[in-house]
Amino acid sequence: MATSLTFAVPVEWNINTAYEINMIVFVGKKAYTAIQDVPTGIQITNTAYWSETGVPYVDLADIRNHLNLLDTEVSDIGDDVDALDSRVTTNSGNIATLTQDLATAVASLRTATQTLNNIMISLYTPYPTQNQGGN
């Protein structure tokens, strides 16, 4: 059965922290794995509790810097989303107003078209002819 390794949180070793078996901690550029539950006060050099591990060095400061940059980017994206949401809300109000204005213009255009049709009909309606035969 495979053993599950986990990184301690925080990953920097602290003599005042108890660790569970299979937890990985860092001291400087070296990683250590707890080979049994480690009570507080146990030195990292105590091989009855700790084994130096072949985990590659992780520059924690660099990771923190990247995480801070990502946090800033996520925050900026959140601000952009809020600004876009505000613009969409404003534009939806404008669209509603424009839709109402367009409906009013269409109704006016229909009325004008009907009026123009009535005028055209009256212009092209033949006048009644008079009987020219002398009755």
Buried (B, 14 or more C-beta within 10 A) or exposed (E): EEEEEEEBEEBEBEEEBEBEBBBBBBBEEEBBBBBEEBEEEBEBEEEEBBEEBEBEEEEEEEEEEEEEEEEEEEEEEEEEEEEEEEEEEEEEEEEEEEEEEEEEEEEEEEEEEEEEEEEEEEEEEEEEEEEEEEE
